[in-house]
Amino acid sequence: MDPSAGIQEPFDLIRLSLSERVFVKLRGDRELTGILHAYDGHMNLILSDVEEKIMIVDAPEGAPPGHGAVSIVKRKMEMLFVRGDGVILVSPPSRT
Amino acid sequence: MDDTTPPPPAAPASPPPAPPHTGSPTDFLKGVVGKRVVVRLTSGVDYRGVLSCLDGYMNIALEQTEEHVNGAVTNRYGDAFIRGNNVLYISAAEPI
């Protein structure tokens, strides 16, 4: 089956991911995975059972860009409201 | 005396042979739906994939998406929704 069947507009991709675990890339080097419960036209999201990954680049003073040590901080949240303007990308679970 | 077949006038410059790519930005976007594209975000990250659809906010749905940072593949997504405000440009990666 063609995975793009029934997608006429980008939000259809999100609608088809309701109640599924989605990957969300946010501004500020943050990523979320969680179960999508609701969304709106701003891409405000309600997620549950969320894990957030925060990439922190700890560059020493004067180090060239991209040469700092990257540390990853993870945290879990039961229920989360994501303001839409922070969203860069949402990827549903692969339907391959 | 009655030579009724005058030579055709020197080919007028006028009838334009339909230049291959003209039209509005909207025409371009309609033309690339279903094609491979490169979407660059203002952050400099590139997403290469098949454009399944887009809307008036330039929200984008991509299939078979590869995330490229500094030329290296950093992630793959079966489907991806990209929020339009992050988009810098959409480039056709195959002939339209």
N, CA and C atoms of all chains as a GROMACS GRO file, in nm:
protein
  576
    1MET      N    1   0.084  -0.120   0.000
    1MET     CA    2   0.000   0.000   0.000
    1MET      C    3   0.087   0.124   0.000
    2ASP      N    4   0.045   0.220  -0.073
    2ASP     CA    5   0.119   0.345  -0.082
    2ASP      C    6   0.103   0.423   0.048
    3PRO      N    7   0.214   0.448   0.117
    3PRO     CA    8   0.201   0.516   0.246
    3PRO      C    9   0.148   0.658   0.231
    4SER      N   10   0.159   0.715   0.111
    4SER     CA   11   0.112   0.852   0.094
    4SER      C   12  -0.035   0.858   0.060
    5ALA      N   13  -0.099   0.742   0.049
    5ALA     CA   14  -0.241   0.743   0.015
    5ALA      C   15  -0.320   0.818   0.122
    6GLY      N   16  -0.406   0.904   0.077
    6GLY     CA   17  -0.490   0.976   0.171
    6GLY      C   18  -0.425   1.098   0.231
    7ILE      N   19  -0.307   1.136   0.184
    7ILE     CA   20  -0.244   1.258   0.233
    7ILE      C   21  -0.260   1.366   0.128
    8GLN      N   22  -0.344   1.465   0.158
    8GLN     CA   23  -0.361   1.576   0.065
    8GLN      C   24  -0.292   1.702   0.116
    9GLU      N   25  -0.276   1.712   0.246
    9GLU     CA   26  -0.209   1.828   0.302
    9GLU      C   27  -0.119   1.780   0.415
   10PRO      N   28  -0.018   1.860   0.447
   10PRO     CA   29   0.081   1.812   0.545
   10PRO      C   30   0.019   1.770   0.678
   11PHE      N   31  -0.086   1.840   0.721
   11PHE     CA   32  -0.143   1.805   0.851
   11PHE      C   33  -0.205   1.666   0.853
   12ASP      N   34  -0.237   1.612   0.734
   12ASP     CA   35  -0.289   1.476   0.731
   12ASP      C   36  -0.188   1.378   0.791
   13LEU      N   37  -0.059   1.408   0.768
   13LEU     CA   38   0.046   1.323   0.825
   13LEU      C   39   0.036   1.320   0.977
   14ILE      N   40   0.004   1.434   1.036
   14ILE     CA   41  -0.008   1.443   1.181
   14ILE      C   42  -0.137   1.376   1.227
   15ARG      N   43  -0.244   1.400   1.152
   15ARG     CA   44  -0.373   1.341   1.190
   15ARG      C   45  -0.363   1.189   1.194
   16LEU      N   46  -0.290   1.131   1.098
   16LEU     CA   47  -0.277   0.986   1.092
   16LEU      C   48  -0.186   0.932   1.203
   17SER      N   49  -0.119   1.023   1.276
   17SER     CA   50  -0.029   0.979   1.382
   17SER      C   51  -0.090   0.992   1.520
   18LEU      N   52  -0.214   1.036   1.529
   18LEU     CA   53  -0.279   1.047   1.660
   18LEU      C   54  -0.277   0.911   1.729
   19SER      N   55  -0.250   0.915   1.859
   19SER     CA   56  -0.242   0.794   1.942
   19SER      C   57  -0.119   0.710   1.911
   20GLU      N   58  -0.030   0.761   1.830
   20GLU     CA   59   0.094   0.689   1.799
   20GLU      C   60   0.212   0.763   1.861
   21ARG      N   61   0.323   0.689   1.872
   21ARG     CA   62   0.445   0.753   1.924
   21ARG      C   63   0.511   0.830   1.810
   22VAL      N   64   0.536   0.956   1.833
   22VAL     CA   65   0.596   1.039   1.730
   22VAL      C   66   0.729   1.095   1.780
   23PHE      N   67   0.811   1.132   1.683
   23PHE     CA   68   0.938   1.198   1.709
   23PHE      C   69   0.920   1.346   1.676
   24VAL      N   70   0.961   1.434   1.765
   24VAL     CA   71   0.946   1.578   1.743
   24VAL      C   72   1.082   1.644   1.761
   25LYS      N   73   1.122   1.721   1.661
   25LYS     CA   74   1.247   1.797   1.671
   25LYS      C   75   1.209   1.941   1.703
   26LEU      N   76   1.272   1.994   1.807
   26LEU     CA   77   1.238   2.128   1.854
   26LEU      C   78   1.356   2.222   1.838
   27ARG      N   79   1.327   2.350   1.840
   27ARG     CA   80   1.434   2.450   1.845
   27ARG      C   81   1.513   2.432   1.974
   28GLY      N   82   1.637   2.476   1.972
   28GLY     CA   83   1.720   2.468   2.091
   28GLY      C   84   1.778   2.330   2.112
   29ASP      N   85   1.800   2.255   2.003
   29ASP     CA   86   1.864   2.123   2.011
   29ASP      C   87   1.792   2.029   2.108
   30ARG      N   88   1.662   2.026   2.096
   30ARG     CA   89   1.582   1.936   2.179
   30ARG      C   90   1.503   1.842   2.091
   31GLU      N   91   1.488   1.720   2.137
   31GLU     CA   92   1.407   1.622   2.067
   31GLU      C   93   1.313   1.556   2.166
   32LEU      N   94   1.194   1.524   2.119
   32LEU     CA   95   1.096   1.456   2.203
   32LEU      C   96   1.050   1.330   2.134
   33THR      N   97   1.020   1.228   2.212
   33THR     CA   98   0.934   1.122   2.161
   33THR      C   99   0.821   1.107   2.261
   34GLY      N  100   0.703   1.087   2.208
   34GLY     CA  101   0.588   1.072   2.296
   34GLY      C  102   0.466   1.032   2.215
   35ILE      N  103   0.361   1.000   2.287
   35ILE     CA  104   0.237   0.958   2.222
   35ILE      C  105   0.153   1.082   2.196
   36LEU      N  106   0.115   1.098   2.071
   36LEU     CA  107   0.046   1.220   2.029
   36LEU      C  108  -0.104   1.209   2.061
   37HIS      N  109  -0.151   1.301   2.144
   37HIS     CA  110  -0.293   1.300   2.180
   37HIS      C  111  -0.372   1.406   2.108
   38ALA      N  112  -0.311   1.519   2.081
   38ALA     CA  113  -0.387   1.626   2.016
   38ALA      C  114  -0.289   1.724   1.952
   39TYR      N  115  -0.339   1.798   1.854
   39TYR     CA  116  -0.259   1.902   1.788
   39TYR      C  117  -0.355   2.004   1.733
   40ASP      N  118  -0.302   2.119   1.694
   40ASP     CA  119  -0.385   2.218   1.625
   40ASP      C  120  -0.305   2.280   1.512
   41GLY      N  121  -0.364   2.380   1.451
   41GLY     CA  122  -0.303   2.440   1.332
   41GLY      C  123  -0.172   2.511   1.359
   42HIS      N  124  -0.145   2.546   1.486
   42HIS     CA  125  -0.014   2.604   1.518
   42HIS      C  126   0.091   2.496   1.538
   43MET      N  127   0.048   2.372   1.536
   43MET     CA  128   0.132   2.259   1.577
   43MET      C  129   0.158   2.260   1.726
   44ASN      N  130   0.073   2.327   1.803
   44ASN     CA  131   0.072   2.298   1.946
   44ASN      C  132   0.041   2.150   1.959
   45LEU      N  133   0.109   2.083   2.051
   45LEU     CA  134   0.094   1.939   2.064
   45LEU      C  135   0.065   1.901   2.208
   46ILE      N  136  -0.012   1.797   2.227
   46ILE     CA  137  -0.024   1.732   2.357
   46ILE      C  138   0.036   1.593   2.343
   47LEU      N  139   0.140   1.568   2.423
   47LEU     CA  140   0.208   1.439   2.420
   47LEU      C  141   0.204   1.377   2.558
   48SER      N  142   0.200   1.244   2.562
   48SER     CA  143   0.212   1.175   2.690
   48SER      C  144   0.328   1.077   2.683
   49ASP      N  145   0.370   1.031   2.802
   49ASP     CA  146   0.480   0.934   2.812
   49ASP      C  147   0.600   0.984   2.731
   50VAL      N  148   0.644   1.105   2.764
   50VAL     CA  149   0.740   1.178   2.682
   50VAL      C  150   0.882   1.158   2.734
   51GLU      N  151   0.974   1.139   2.641
   51GLU     CA  152   1.115   1.150   2.675
   51GLU      C  153   1.174   1.265   2.596
   52GLU      N  154   1.241   1.354   2.666
   52GLU     CA  155   1.305   1.469   2.603
   52GLU      C  156   1.456   1.447   2.604
   53LYS      N  157   1.520   1.473   2.490
   53LYS     CA  158   1.666   1.467   2.481
   53LYS      C  159   1.716   1.608   2.452
   54ILE      N  160   1.806   1.657   2.534
   54ILE     CA  161   1.861   1.791   2.515
   54ILE      C  162   2.008   1.776   2.483
   55MET      N  163   2.047   1.823   2.367
   55MET     CA  164   2.188   1.817   2.325
   55MET      C  165   2.256   1.945   2.373
   56ILE      N  166   2.357   1.928   2.454
   56ILE     CA  167   2.430   2.042   2.508
   56ILE      C  168   2.574   2.035   2.459
   57VAL      N  169   2.612   2.136   2.383
   57VAL     CA  170   2.750   2.142   2.334
   57VAL      C  171   2.833   2.218   2.435
   58ASP      N  172   2.930   2.148   2.492
   58ASP     CA  173   3.014   2.208   2.596
   58ASP      C  174   3.149   2.242   2.532
   59ALA      N  175   3.150   2.352   2.457
   59ALA     CA  176   3.273   2.390   2.386
   59ALA      C  177   3.365   2.465   2.480
   60PRO      N  178   3.492   2.423   2.484
   60PRO     CA  179   3.587   2.499   2.564
   60PRO      C  180   3.608   2.637   2.504
   61GLU      N  181   3.653   2.726   2.585
   61GLU     CA  182   3.673   2.865   2.541
   61GLU      C  183   3.765   2.869   2.419
   62GLY      N  184   3.721   2.934   2.312
   62GLY     CA  185   3.805   2.950   2.195
   62GLY      C  186   3.812   2.829   2.104
   63ALA      N  187   3.735   2.724   2.133
   63ALA     CA  188   3.737   2.606   2.047
   63ALA      C  189   3.667   2.639   1.915
   64PRO      N  190   3.717   2.583   1.802
   64PRO     CA  191   3.648   2.608   1.675
   64PRO      C  192   3.509   2.548   1.680
   65PRO      N  193   3.417   2.605   1.602
   65PRO     CA  194   3.279   2.555   1.606
   65PRO      C  195   3.274   2.407   1.569
   66GLY      N  196   3.190   2.334   1.636
   66GLY     CA  197   3.174   2.192   1.606
   66GLY      C  198   3.279   2.104   1.671
   67HIS      N  199   3.359   2.161   1.759
   67HIS     CA  200   3.463   2.080   1.824
   67HIS      C  201   3.441   2.067   1.974
   68GLY      N  202   3.324   2.107   2.021
   68GLY     CA  203   3.296   2.091   2.162
   68GLY      C  204   3.245   1.952   2.191
   69ALA      N  205   3.254   1.911   2.316
   69ALA     CA  206   3.197   1.783   2.356
   69ALA      C  207   3.046   1.799   2.368
   70VAL      N  208   2.974   1.704   2.309
   70VAL     CA  209   2.829   1.709   2.317
   70VAL      C  210   2.783   1.616   2.428
   71SER      N  211   2.709   1.671   2.521
   71SER     CA  212   2.649   1.584   2.622
   71SER      C  213   2.498   1.586   2.601
   72ILE      N  214   2.436   1.475   2.635
   72ILE     CA  215   2.293   1.461   2.616
   72ILE      C  216   2.226   1.444   2.751
   73VAL      N  217   2.130   1.528   2.776
   73VAL     CA  218   2.052   1.518   2.899
   73VAL      C  219   1.914   1.464   2.862
   74LYS      N  220   1.868   1.365   2.934
   74LYS     CA  221   1.736   1.309   2.907
   74LYS      C  222   1.647   1.333   3.027
   75ARG      N  223   1.521   1.355   3.000
   75ARG     CA  224   1.424   1.366   3.109
   75ARG      C  225   1.292   1.311   3.061
   76LYS      N  226   1.212   1.268   3.154
   76LYS     CA  227   1.083   1.209   3.119
   76LYS      C  228   0.971   1.291   3.179
   77MET      N  229   0.861   1.298   3.106
   77MET     CA  230   0.743   1.370   3.154
   77MET      C  231   0.620   1.289   3.121
   78GLU      N  232   0.524   1.291   3.212
   78GLU     CA  233   0.404   1.212   3.189
   78GLU      C  234   0.316   1.276   3.082
   79MET      N  235   0.302   1.405   3.090
   79MET     CA  236   0.209   1.474   2.999
   79MET      C  237   0.268   1.610   2.969
   80LEU      N  238   0.263   1.648   2.843
   80LEU     CA  239   0.334   1.768   2.800
   80LEU      C  240   0.252   1.844   2.697
   81PHE      N  241   0.246   1.975   2.714
   81PHE     CA  242   0.194   2.064   2.611
   81PHE      C  243   0.314   2.128   2.543
   82VAL      N  244   0.324   2.116   2.411
   82VAL     CA  245   0.434   2.177   2.335
   82VAL      C  246   0.378   2.295   2.258
   83ARG      N  247   0.436   2.412   2.279
   83ARG     CA  248   0.392   2.528   2.202
   83ARG      C  249   0.441   2.514   2.058
   84GLY      N  250   0.350   2.538   1.962
   84GLY     CA  251   0.379   2.507   1.822
   84GLY      C  252   0.498   2.577   1.764
   85ASP      N  253   0.527   2.699   1.809
   85ASP     CA  254   0.633   2.773   1.740
   85ASP      C  255   0.772   2.715   1.767
   86GLY      N  256   0.784   2.624   1.862
   86GLY     CA  257   0.913   2.560   1.885
   86GLY      C  258   0.936   2.438   1.799
   87VAL      N  259   0.832   2.396   1.726
   87VAL     CA  260   0.842   2.270   1.651
   87VAL      C  261   0.914   2.292   1.519
   88ILE      N  262   1.012   2.208   1.489
   88ILE     CA  263   1.078   2.210   1.359
   88ILE      C  264   1.024   2.097   1.271
   89LEU      N  265   1.016   1.977   1.328
   89LEU     CA  266   0.983   1.859   1.248
   89LEU      C  267   0.906   1.759   1.334
   90VAL      N  268   0.810   1.694   1.275
   90VAL     CA  269   0.739   1.584   1.341
   90VAL      C  270   0.744   1.465   1.249
   91SER      N  271   0.786   1.351   1.304
   91SER     CA  272   0.792   1.230   1.223
   91SER      C  273   0.709   1.121   1.289
   92PRO      N  274   0.610   1.070   1.217
   92PRO     CA  275   0.531   0.961   1.271
   92PRO      C  276   0.612   0.832   1.274
   93PRO      N  277   0.561   0.731   1.343
   93PRO     CA  278   0.629   0.602   1.338
   93PRO      C  279   0.630   0.554   1.194
   94SER      N  280   0.737   0.486   1.154
   94SER     CA  281   0.746   0.446   1.014
   94SER      C  282   0.640   0.342   0.984
   95ARG      N  283   0.571   0.364   0.874
   95ARG     CA  284   0.466   0.272   0.832
   95ARG      C  285   0.515   0.190   0.714
   96THR      N  286   0.634   0.135   0.726
   96THR     CA  287   0.688   0.062   0.611
   96THR      C  288   0.644  -0.081   0.612
   97MET      N  289   0.513   3.427  -6.347
   97MET     CA  290   0.516   3.562  -6.295
   97MET      C  291   0.451   3.569  -6.159
   98ASP      N  292   0.366   3.474  -6.141
   98ASP     CA  293   0.288   3.477  -6.018
   98ASP      C  294   0.346   3.379  -5.917
   99ASP      N  295   0.457   3.408  -5.874
   99ASP     CA  296   0.519   3.319  -5.774
   99ASP      C  297   0.455   3.344  -5.640
  100THR      N  298   0.364   3.256  -5.603
  100THR     CA  299   0.284   3.282  -5.483
  100THR      C  300   0.345   3.222  -5.357
  101THR      N  301   0.461   3.174  -5.370
  101THR     CA  302   0.519   3.118  -5.248
  101THR      C  303   0.640   3.201  -5.206
  102PRO      N  304   0.607   3.313  -5.149
  102PRO     CA  305   0.719   3.395  -5.103
  102PRO      C  306   0.794   3.323  -4.993
  103PRO      N  307   0.919   3.347  -4.990
  103PRO     CA  308   0.993   3.282  -4.881
  103PRO      C  309   0.940   3.328  -4.746
  104PRO      N  310   0.937   3.242  -4.655
  104PRO     CA  311   0.886   3.284  -4.524
  104PRO      C  312   0.972   3.397  -4.471
  105PRO      N  313   0.908   3.491  -4.408
  105PRO     CA  314   0.986   3.601  -4.353
  105PRO      C  315   1.087   3.546  -4.253
  106ALA      N  316   1.191   3.619  -4.242
  106ALA     CA  317   1.292   3.576  -4.146
  106ALA      C  318   1.225   3.544  -4.014
  107ALA      N  319   1.256   3.429  -3.964
  107ALA     CA  320   1.187   3.379  -3.846
  107ALA      C  321   1.176   3.489  -3.740
  108PRO      N  322   1.054   3.528  -3.712
  108PRO     CA  323   1.040   3.635  -3.613
  108PRO      C  324   1.086   3.587  -3.477
  109ALA      N  325   1.136   3.679  -3.405
  109ALA     CA  326   1.188   3.640  -3.273
  109ALA      C  327   1.074   3.612  -3.176
  110SER      N  328   0.952   3.645  -3.221
  110SER     CA  329   0.844   3.649  -3.123
  110SER      C  330   0.800   3.514  -3.068
  111PRO      N  331   0.754   3.419  -3.155
  111PRO     CA  332   0.686   3.305  -3.090
  111PRO      C  333   0.782   3.232  -2.999
  112PRO      N  334   0.775   3.261  -2.874
  112PRO     CA  335   0.876   3.205  -2.783
  112PRO      C  336   0.857   3.055  -2.773
  113PRO      N  337   0.962   2.980  -2.785
  113PRO     CA  338   0.948   2.835  -2.780
  113PRO      C  339   0.928   2.784  -2.638
  114ALA      N  340   0.835   2.847  -2.571
  114ALA     CA  341   0.798   2.805  -2.435
  114ALA      C  342   0.919   2.769  -2.351
  115PRO      N  343   0.982   2.869  -2.296
  115PRO     CA  344   1.100   2.840  -2.213
  115PRO      C  345   1.064   2.736  -2.107
  116PRO      N  346   1.155   2.649  -2.079
  116PRO     CA  347   1.121   2.532  -1.998
  116PRO      C  348   1.068   2.567  -1.859
  117HIS      N  349   1.125   2.666  -1.796
  117HIS     CA  350   1.084   2.693  -1.659
  117HIS      C  351   1.046   2.839  -1.642
  118THR      N  352   0.922   2.866  -1.664
  118THR     CA  353   0.871   2.997  -1.626
  118THR      C  354   0.747   2.972  -1.544
  119GLY      N  355   0.696   3.079  -1.490
  119GLY     CA  356   0.575   3.066  -1.412
  119GLY      C  357   0.600   3.118  -1.272
  120SER      N  358   0.494   3.114  -1.197
  120SER     CA  359   0.498   3.173  -1.064
  120SER      C  360   0.562   3.074  -0.966
  121PRO      N  361   0.598   3.124  -0.849
  121PRO     CA  362   0.645   3.032  -0.745
  121PRO      C  363   0.545   2.921  -0.717
  122THR      N  364   0.418   2.955  -0.723
  122THR     CA  365   0.316   2.852  -0.700
  122THR      C  366   0.324   2.743  -0.807
  123ASP      N  367   0.347   2.785  -0.933
  123ASP     CA  368   0.360   2.686  -1.039
  123ASP      C  369   0.479   2.594  -1.013
  124PHE      N  370   0.586   2.653  -0.965
  124PHE     CA  371   0.704   2.571  -0.931
  124PHE      C  372   0.668   2.468  -0.825
  125LEU      N  373   0.600   2.516  -0.721
  125LEU     CA  374   0.568   2.424  -0.611
  125LEU      C  375   0.475   2.313  -0.658
  126LYS      N  376   0.376   2.350  -0.742
  126LYS     CA  377   0.289   2.245  -0.795
  126LYS      C  378   0.371   2.144  -0.875
  127GLY      N  379   0.473   2.197  -0.946
  127GLY     CA  380   0.553   2.110  -1.031
  127GLY      C  381   0.641   2.014  -0.956
  128VAL      N  382   0.681   2.049  -0.834
  128VAL     CA  383   0.774   1.961  -0.763
  128VAL      C  384   0.705   1.862  -0.670
  129VAL      N  385   0.574   1.873  -0.653
  129VAL     CA  386   0.505   1.775  -0.569
  129VAL      C  387   0.522   1.637  -0.632
  130GLY      N  388   0.563   1.543  -0.551
  130GLY     CA  389   0.588   1.407  -0.600
  130GLY      C  390   0.730   1.386  -0.648
  131LYS      N  391   0.809   1.492  -0.650
  131LYS     CA  392   0.948   1.482  -0.697
  131LYS      C  393   1.045   1.485  -0.578
  132ARG      N  394   1.168   1.447  -0.606
  132ARG     CA  395   1.272   1.458  -0.503
  132ARG      C  396   1.312   1.603  -0.488
  133VAL      N  397   1.321   1.646  -0.364
  133VAL     CA  398   1.356   1.786  -0.336
  133VAL      C  399   1.458   1.792  -0.223
  134VAL      N  400   1.520   1.907  -0.213
  134VAL     CA  401   1.602   1.941  -0.098
  134VAL      C  402   1.533   2.057  -0.028
  135VAL      N  403   1.502   2.039   0.098
  135VAL     CA  404   1.444   2.147   0.178
  135VAL      C  405   1.551   2.195   0.274
  136ARG      N  406   1.589   2.321   0.261
  136ARG     CA  407   1.687   2.375   0.356
  136ARG      C  408   1.614   2.461   0.458
  137LEU      N  409   1.648   2.439   0.583
  137LEU     CA  410   1.591   2.520   0.691
  137LEU      C  411   1.684   2.637   0.720
  138THR      N  412   1.631   2.735   0.788
  138THR     CA  413   1.711   2.853   0.820
  138THR      C  414   1.830   2.815   0.909
  139SER      N  415   1.818   2.704   0.981
  139SER     CA  416   1.930   2.658   1.065
  139SER      C  417   2.045   2.602   0.982
  140GLY      N  418   2.023   2.578   0.852
  140GLY     CA  419   2.126   2.521   0.767
  140GLY      C  420   2.112   2.372   0.747
  141VAL      N  421   2.020   2.310   0.820
  141VAL     CA  422   1.997   2.166   0.804
  141VAL      C  423   1.921   2.142   0.674
  142ASP      N  424   1.960   2.037   0.602
  142ASP     CA  425   1.892   2.000   0.478
  142ASP      C  426   1.809   1.874   0.499
  143TYR      N  427   1.694   1.870   0.437
  143TYR     CA  428   1.613   1.748   0.431
  143TYR      C  429   1.594   1.712   0.285
  144ARG      N  430   1.638   1.591   0.249
  144ARG     CA  431   1.622   1.543   0.112
  144ARG      C  432   1.517   1.433   0.114
  145GLY      N  433   1.422   1.442   0.023
  145GLY     CA  434   1.319   1.340   0.018
  145GLY      C  435   1.221   1.370  -0.093
  146VAL      N  436   1.115   1.289  -0.096
  146VAL     CA  437   1.011   1.307  -0.196
  146VAL      C  438   0.903   1.395  -0.135
  147LEU      N  439   0.872   1.504  -0.204
  147LEU     CA  440   0.774   1.600  -0.153
  147LEU      C  441   0.635   1.543  -0.172
  148SER      N  442   0.567   1.506  -0.063
  148SER     CA  443   0.431   1.453  -0.084
  148SER      C  444   0.328   1.563  -0.090
  149CYS      N  445   0.343   1.668  -0.011
  149CYS     CA  446   0.252   1.782  -0.027
  149CYS      C  447   0.300   1.898   0.058
  150LEU      N  448   0.238   2.013   0.035
  150LEU     CA  449   0.268   2.130   0.116
  150LEU      C  450   0.144   2.219   0.118
  151ASP      N  451   0.143   2.314   0.211
  151ASP     CA  452   0.027   2.402   0.223
  151ASP      C  453   0.072   2.548   0.219
  152GLY      N  454  -0.023   2.637   0.241
  152GLY     CA  455   0.002   2.779   0.226
  152GLY      C  456   0.101   2.836   0.326
  153TYR      N  457   0.119   2.768   0.439
  153TYR     CA  458   0.222   2.813   0.534
  153TYR      C  459   0.359   2.757   0.498
  154MET      N  460   0.364   2.680   0.389
  154MET     CA  461   0.484   2.608   0.349
  154MET      C  462   0.519   2.498   0.450
  155ASN      N  463   0.420   2.456   0.529
  155ASN     CA  464   0.436   2.329   0.598
  155ASN      C  465   0.455   2.222   0.491
  156ILE      N  466   0.540   2.126   0.518
  156ILE     CA  467   0.582   2.031   0.415
  156ILE      C  468   0.570   1.889   0.469
  157ALA      N  469   0.518   1.800   0.386
  157ALA     CA  470   0.523   1.656   0.416
  157ALA      C  471   0.621   1.592   0.320
  158LEU      N  472   0.720   1.525   0.374
  158LEU     CA  473   0.822   1.458   0.294
  158LEU      C  474   0.817   1.309   0.319
  159GLU      N  475   0.851   1.232   0.216
  159GLU     CA  476   0.867   1.086   0.230
  159GLU      C  477   1.013   1.050   0.207
  160GLN      N  478   1.053   0.936   0.260
  160GLN     CA  479   1.190   0.884   0.242
  160GLN      C  480   1.291   0.993   0.272
  161THR      N  481   1.277   1.052   0.389
  161THR     CA  482   1.352   1.173   0.420
  161THR      C  483   1.488   1.141   0.481
  162GLU      N  484   1.588   1.211   0.434
  162GLU     CA  485   1.722   1.206   0.495
  162GLU      C  486   1.755   1.344   0.547
  163GLU      N  487   1.802   1.347   0.670
  163GLU     CA  488   1.847   1.474   0.729
  163GLU      C  489   1.997   1.486   0.708
  164HIS      N  490   2.039   1.595   0.651
  164HIS     CA  491   2.181   1.619   0.625
  164HIS      C  492   2.228   1.740   0.704
  165VAL      N  493   2.334   1.722   0.781
  165VAL     CA  494   2.398   1.833   0.849
  165VAL      C  495   2.543   1.838   0.804
  166ASN      N  496   2.584   1.949   0.749
  166ASN     CA  497   2.720   1.964   0.696
  166ASN      C  498   2.753   1.853   0.596
  167GLY      N  499   2.657   1.812   0.517
  167GLY     CA  500   2.680   1.713   0.413
  167GLY      C  501   2.670   1.569   0.456
  168ALA      N  502   2.660   1.543   0.587
  168ALA     CA  503   2.654   1.405   0.634
  168ALA      C  504   2.510   1.371   0.674
  169VAL      N  505   2.470   1.247   0.645
  169VAL     CA  506   2.336   1.204   0.685
  169VAL      C  507   2.332   1.186   0.836
  170THR      N  508   2.239   1.251   0.901
  170THR     CA  509   2.232   1.242   1.046
  170THR      C  510   2.105   1.172   1.094
  171ASN      N  511   2.011   1.150   1.006
  171ASN     CA  512   1.886   1.086   1.045
  171ASN      C  513   1.808   1.047   0.920
  172ARG      N  514   1.722   0.947   0.937
  172ARG     CA  515   1.631   0.909   0.828
  172ARG      C  516   1.491   0.896   0.886
  173TYR      N  517   1.396   0.944   0.812
  173TYR     CA  518   1.256   0.935   0.854
  173TYR      C  519   1.175   0.881   0.736
  174GLY      N  520   1.082   0.791   0.765
  174GLY     CA  521   0.992   0.744   0.660
  174GLY      C  522   0.906   0.858   0.610
  175ASP      N  523   0.845   0.927   0.702
  175ASP     CA  524   0.766   1.046   0.671
  175ASP      C  525   0.812   1.155   0.766
  176ALA      N  526   0.799   1.278   0.719
  176ALA     CA  527   0.834   1.390   0.806
  176ALA      C  528   0.745   1.508   0.774
  177PHE      N  529   0.698   1.572   0.880
  177PHE     CA  530   0.625   1.698   0.869
  177PHE      C  531   0.722   1.808   0.911
  178ILE      N  532   0.742   1.906   0.825
  178ILE     CA  533   0.830   2.019   0.858
  178ILE      C  534   0.744   2.144   0.870
  179ARG      N  535   0.755   2.211   0.985
  179ARG     CA  536   0.675   2.331   1.006
  179ARG      C  537   0.729   2.443   0.918
  180GLY      N  538   0.638   2.509   0.847
  180GLY     CA  539   0.677   2.598   0.738
  180GLY      C  540   0.766   2.714   0.777
  181ASN      N  541   0.754   2.763   0.901
  181ASN     CA  542   0.832   2.881   0.939
  181ASN      C  543   0.982   2.854   0.938
  182ASN      N  544   1.021   2.728   0.943
  182ASN     CA  545   1.163   2.695   0.946
  182ASN      C  546   1.226   2.685   0.808
  183VAL      N  547   1.142   2.692   0.702
  183VAL     CA  548   1.192   2.664   0.567
  183VAL      C  549   1.263   2.786   0.509
  184LEU      N  550   1.384   2.764   0.458
  184LEU     CA  551   1.458   2.868   0.386
  184LEU      C  552   1.430   2.855   0.236
  185TYR      N  553   1.449   2.735   0.181
  185TYR     CA  554   1.415   2.714   0.039
  185TYR      C  555   1.379   2.569   0.012
  186ILE      N  556   1.316   2.550  -0.104
  186ILE     CA  557   1.285   2.416  -0.155
  186ILE      C  558   1.350   2.408  -0.292
  187SER      N  559   1.436   2.312  -0.310
  187SER     CA  560   1.509   2.299  -0.435
  187SER      C  561   1.472   2.167  -0.501
  188ALA      N  562   1.446   2.171  -0.632
  188ALA     CA  563   1.416   2.048  -0.705
  188ALA      C  564   1.544   1.969  -0.720
  189ALA      N  565   1.540   1.841  -0.683
  189ALA     CA  566   1.659   1.756  -0.691
  189ALA      C  567   1.652   1.663  -0.810
  190GLU      N  568   1.552   1.680  -0.897
  190GLU     CA  569   1.543   1.604  -1.022
  190GLU      C  570   1.469   1.692  -1.120
  191PRO      N  571   1.478   1.663  -1.249
  191PRO     CA  572   1.409   1.748  -1.347
  191PRO      C  573   1.259   1.754  -1.320
  192ILE      N  574   1.204   1.874  -1.334
  192ILE     CA  575   1.061   1.892  -1.308
  192ILE      C  576   0.982   1.847  -1.432
   0.00000   0.00000   0.00000
